Amino acid sequence: MHDEPTPGELERELALAENTILHLLLDEPHPNPWSVEELVLAHGNLPAAADAIAGLHASGLIHLAAGFAWPTRAAVRAVRMENLM
């Protein structure tokens, strides 16, 4: 039996983790920034959350400094525009 995920499944899992992390950071009732530790705990999967945070940072969608993460202005604007549609 083959238990390892396919490359397509891995991409989907990463995209879902990135989406979850970004929406946690953009959630209006919660103040920014979030600590990376809080994001990992909220997501519940350390490797997936760490990969998602790194991917979002590399894509320019979040800032990282001193163990904290917050969305870039571009990410905030993109989500606001998406919500208008």
KAPEHU-V881722 format. One record per residue. N is the residue number from 1. RES is the residue in one letter. SS is DSSP state (h for helix, s for strand, l for the rest). PHI is phi in radians with two decimals (999 if undefined). BURIAL is # if it has 16 or more other ideal C-beta (glycine too) atoms within 10 Angstrom, else .. Layout:
n->(N & N)
res->(RES & RES)
ss->(SS & SS)
phi->(PHI & PHI)
burial->(BURIAL & BURIAL)
This chain:
n->(1 & 2 & 3 & 4 & 5 & 6 & 7 & 8 & 9 & 10 & 11 & 12 & 13 & 14 & 15 & 16 & 17 & 18 & 19 & 20 & 21 & 22 & 23 & 24 & 25 & 26 & 27 & 28 & 29 & 30 & 31 & 32 & 33 & 34 & 35 & 36 & 37 & 38 & 39 & 40 & 41 & 42 & 43 & 44 & 45 & 46 & 47 & 48 & 49 & 50 & 51 & 52 & 53 & 54 & 55 & 56 & 57 & 58 & 59 & 60 & 61 & 62 & 63 & 64 & 65 & 66 & 67 & 68 & 69 & 70 & 71 & 72 & 73 & 74 & 75 & 76 & 77 & 78 & 79 & 80 & 81 & 82 & 83 & 84 & 85)
res->(M & H & D & E & P & T & P & G & E & L & E & R & E & L & A & L & A & E & N & T & I & L & H & L & L & L & D & E & P & H & P & N & P & W & S & V & E & E & L & V & L & A & H & G & N & L & P & A & A & A & D & A & I & A & G & L & H & A & S & G & L & I & H & L & A & A & G & F & A & W & P & T & R & A & A & V & R & A & V & R & M & E & N & L & M)
ss->(l & l & l & l & l & l & h & h & h & h & h & h & h & h & h & h & h & h & h & h & h & h & h & h & h & h & l & l & l & l & l & l & l & s & s & h & h & h & h & h & h & h & h & l & l & h & h & h & h & h & h & h & h & h & h & h & h & h & l & l & l & s & s & s & s & l & l & s & s & s & s & l & h & h & h & h & h & h & h & h & h & h & h & h & l)
phi->(999 & -1.77 & -1.72 & -1.35 & -1.19 & -1.34 & -0.97 & -1.13 & -1.19 & -1.11 & -1.08 & -1.15 & -1.08 & -1.14 & -1.08 & -1.15 & -1.14 & -1.07 & -1.07 & -1.08 & -1.09 & -1.09 & -1.23 & -1.08 & -1.20 & -1.68 & -1.15 & -0.98 & -1.16 & -1.74 & -1.24 & -1.61 & -1.49 & -1.82 & -1.31 & -1.04 & -1.07 & -1.07 & -1.10 & -1.11 & -1.10 & -1.14 & -1.30 & 1.61 & -2.32 & -0.97 & -1.10 & -1.15 & -1.16 & -1.09 & -1.13 & -1.13 & -1.08 & -1.10 & -1.15 & -1.12 & -1.17 & -1.11 & -1.45 & 1.41 & -1.67 & -2.38 & -1.74 & -2.27 & -2.81 & 0.90 & 1.41 & -2.12 & -2.29 & -2.65 & -1.27 & -1.31 & -1.05 & -1.10 & -1.14 & -1.06 & -1.15 & -1.07 & -1.19 & -1.09 & -1.16 & -1.08 & -1.23 & -1.36 & -1.44)
burial->(. & . & . & . & . & . & . & . & . & . & . & . & . & . & . & . & # & # & . & # & # & # & . & # & # & # & . & . & . & . & . & . & # & # & . & # & . & . & # & # & . & . & # & . & . & . & . & # & # & # & # & # & # & . & # & # & . & . & . & . & # & # & # & . & . & . & . & . & # & # & # & # & . & . & # & . & . & . & . & . & . & . & . & . & .)
